[in-house]
Amino acid sequence: MALLSDLGTEIVIPVCAVIGIIFSLVQWFFVSSVKVSVDRSGDAVVKNGKNGCADHLIEEEEAINDHNVVAKCAEIQNAISEGATSFLFTEYQYVGIFMVAFAILIFLFLGSVEGFSTSFRPCTYDQEKLCKPALATAIFSTVSFLLGAITSVVSGFLGMKIATYANARTTLEARKGVGKAFIVAFRSGAVMGFLLAANGLLVLYITINLFKIYYGDDWEGLFEAITGYGLGGSSMALFGRVGGGIYTKAADVGADLVGKVERNIPEDDPRNPAVIADNVGDNVGDIAGMGSDLFGSYAEASCAALVVASISSFGIAHDFTGMCYPLLISSMGILVCLITTLFATDFFEIKAVKEIEPALKKQLIISTIFMTVGIAIVTWTCLPSSFTIFNFGVQKDVKNWQLFLCVCVGLWAGLIIGFVTEYYTSNAYSPVQDVADSCRTGAATNVIFGLALGYKSVIIPIFAIAVSIFVSFTFAAMYGIAVAALGMLSTIATGLAIDAYGPISDNAGGIAEMAGMSHRIRERTDALDAAGNTTAAIGKGFAIGSAALVSLALFGAFVSRAGISSVDVLTPKVFIGLLVGAMLPYWFSAMTMKSVGSAALKMVEEVRRQFNTIPGLMEGLAKPDYATCVKISTDASIKEMIPPGALVMLTPLIVGTFFGVETLSGVLAGSLVSGVQIAISASNTGGAWDNAKKYIEAGASEHAQTLGPKGSEPHKAAVIGDTIGDPLKDTSGPSLNILIKLMAVESLVFAPFFATHGGLLFKLF
């Protein structure tokens, strides 16, 4: 028997979630103590935490009017916040309609499995037992779908609000030193990370307990209904990622092409009409989109593990603590990330620019080491020494140390993927420096080198994923893969803090430029941003790696639920599914990239029009029309996000209904295999091009100085590469991991319908 009792489990999980929420509020309090306002004497009020109260500001040395700087920062922050809020409200109106329509679809499809019968039926995995009616599954799956969708939307929205609240505060703290600015940006990211991790865990746990009132000991039925939670989370993430990605890149590409290449003005120059839209885009794409994305991964990994646990010895013996093992791992993750965050904000202080990136990398290493110990504690206190796990119709004997290794292999594979991603996207290493060097001979060679780097960067992450799949499946079948995915996501609070730090720093740099702050401050915000670029790439690597494991775990649960004993690739039904599935990521990427292209085209035309028709704009005597550019990005992204979203959501429904579960299993396998490769290469290629441009702009080394300065021919070639890479790294690449997860979880939710009524075309012939 496990050391932790069922009552202990019922206390530990919600307590850890509440601790996470309280910690995020404490971090928010620290961030809010930096005031973006002016007191009556006309001096800026900037409160300080422990990091020195007597620091004098650079502005005081340089005799710059502090009053005007703070007021300008506050004005820009308000414009960015209003633009982001306006876009998300517009997006959520459309997404809300979809949410209601899809919820009705879930109810109708699952309810029709038994003709909306209210009588009990034989259980799927044990025909001698009676389980709750299919109508109950339909109702509860619909409710959990709506809960997952709402939690995902709230997570993204809160993340965006916190980021827009923190960007100007980061800029103002940069006047005192790079360390102060870093702490504000990182704390803000931590607010989002802990809120999302804790809310996701708490809502899922409360939902399980509420459903338990009806289901009682019918764990199989309960956790089958809970899978809707993951579907809701991921479907909202898809629209958040695609819509936000199109928004941010339309503005970014428009701002870069006209501003930097044609007009030769700096990035984030206030004369550029697209600059506010660009800063808004960082928040709606990289913050709200990424938040919803990782929440979706977490929800799906938990659901996949719970479904398998319910039909293993934990469910059969009604071992509640054993079944909640995936949630206990996440609970431990919150405590570990809390301690890890203190290393960045309280235990050590950053004093120089070169310490920023190592401090962020240390967060990953510290959290992984501590989490390994945490997993050991959870495993030995919550699991019996031996138990059985459901494995395609039979029960497989598993020891608790084997499950410990499954979680650890996922955790450490995530760290390896993170560091490989950093190696290929950070300008501190030779791959990006080689890409920068290729700009000497123009944009064409830059593009060639960047594409080659992206393809090469796939190798090690795929081996890491392959090894973790082999080890976890060997030890604990599909349950092992599900908990390996949870292992990779167990440090989600730290991962999100690091990820959100990037867009906050990027916005801080933009605000410094637009507020006319000194060159020394812009250098500091640029250094924060460059480190954030690399960490954003690491975050995407985590998201893609976890998506691969989550999708495979969901695939296994789908195959079991649909009653398929094995998937034979040589069967024509399966093979055509494989081909079509492998093609889907290309089709999806084509749609999203073309959407960015067409939206950017409108943005370029508008920016050019304003430069040509507004007198005195280029000289800085007139103010550009920011609102029109914000509207172009909003309208284009809302319109363009619907077709890619429909492709992903409708494919499993059409294939399962008309071609059956075997063909659908082929589609899921094909999309998983090709989607992971394209996602990694697209993200890393885009990240490398971006940092190659920043490497030339910073001119920090002798080699970089030979390629610069800004405005030189190599720099112009680097800007073109960065512009091509923008939709790859911020729209197509990150959205692909949602494609493979979402199709798998949707197939699992609709598996009862497909198993009963699917394959209509093959039944006709």
Summary of the structure (lengths in Angstrom):
residues: 765
radius of gyration: 25.5
end to end distance: 53.8
largest distance: 84.6
contacts: 3222
relative contact order: 0.13
helix: 81%
strand: 2%
